[in-house]
Amino acid sequence: MTDATFPSGLDALPPRDVATKAEAVGETKAGMDAVTTFVLAVLAGAFIALGAVFSTTVAAGAAELPYGVARLLAGLVLVVVAGAELFTGNNLIVMAWASRRVSTVRLLRNWGIVYAGNLVGALGTAVLVLVSGQYDYGKGSVGATALSIGVAKTSLDPVEAVALGILCNALVCLAVWMAYSARSVTDKVLAVVPPITAFVAAGFEHSIANMYFLPYALLVKDT
C-alpha cells in the first residue's frame, strides 16, 4: 500500500521529499571533482550570457512598448536558458551543509570554482558576441540597448543593488526548489518559467547575468 504522505506516479514531490532531494543534489555537486565542476560552470556562464544576448535583442525591439511589457518579453526569452553549474542555483547546497552532509570547506570550494567558471563563460561569450558584430543589428539599436543596460546597472546605489540581488536569488532558488519537485522535463519547464520570468520582468539583479551585461557594455562602448 502506498503511503499517502509520499505520492507516487507523476504527482509532484511533496515538500519533505524535495528537501531530501535538495540535500542529496547538494552533496553530489559538492563532491564533484574540480575540473568537471569548472567546465560545467563555464558552460552555465555561457548559457546565461546567451540568454542575456537574447534579452538585450528583444529589449532593443521593444522601445515603443510599455516598460512592464518590454521587461516581460525579455524575461520570457531569458528563461529558456539551461544552467549546468550556476552559482546562484548552487546556493541551495546550503541545504546539504545545514544537514551536515557537506562540510563548510566543500561548500565554499564549490561556490568558488563555480563562480570563477561562470565568470569565464560569461566573459568569453561577451567577447564572441562583440566579434560577431551583433551590436550593429537593428541599425545599431542592439548596441545602444546594451549600453543603456550597462549604464542603468552601474548607476544603482550599492544598497539598492544588493537588495535587488537578494530578491533575484530568492526567486532563482525558488525556481530550483520547484524544479526538484518535478518528475518530467515538462514539469521542470513549467516550474522554472514563472519565478525566473518574474525576476527579469521586475528588474532584479542576477549576478551571473551581470558578468555578461557589464563587460559587454564596456566592450561596445570602446568599439
QUIKA-V51671 format. One record per backbone hydrogen bond with DSSP energy under -0.5 kcal/mol. CO is the residue of the C=O (numbers start at 1). NH is the residue of the N-H. Records with the same first field share a line. If there is no record, write none. Layout:
BEGIN
CO->NH / NH
END
This chain:
BEGIN
3->6
5->7
8->11
14->17 / 18
15->19
16->20
17->21
18->22
19->23
20->24
21->25
22->26
23->27
24->28
25->29
26->30
27->31
28->32
29->32
33->37
34->38
35->39
36->40
37->41
38->42
39->43
40->44 / 85
41->45
42->46
43->47
44->48
45->49
46->50
47->51
48->52
49->53
50->54
51->55
52->56
53->57
54->58
55->59
56->60
57->61
58->61
59->62
62->65
66->70
67->71
68->72
69->73
70->74
71->75
72->76
73->77
74->78
75->79
77->80
78->81
81->83
86->90
87->91
89->92
90->93
91->94
92->95
93->96 / 97
94->98
95->99
96->101 / 102
97->100
103->107
104->108
105->109
106->110
107->111
108->112
109->113
110->114
111->115
112->116
113->117
114->118
115->119
116->120
117->121
118->122
119->123
120->124
121->125
122->126
123->127
124->128
125->129
126->130
127->131
128->132
129->133 / 134
130->133
133->136
134->137
135->143
136->140
137->142
138->141
140->144
141->145
142->146
143->147
144->148
145->149
146->150
147->151
148->152
149->153
150->154
151->155
153->156
157->161
158->162
159->163
160->164
161->165
162->166
163->167
164->168 / 205
165->169
166->170
167->171
168->172
169->173
170->174
171->175
172->176
173->177
174->178
175->179
176->180
177->181
178->181
179->182
181->13
184->188
185->189
186->190
187->191
188->192
189->193
190->194
191->195
192->196
193->197
194->198
195->199
196->200
197->201
198->202
199->204
200->203
204->206
205->207
206->210
207->211
208->211
209->212 / 213
210->214
212->216
213->217
214->218
215->219
216->220
217->221
218->222
220->223
END
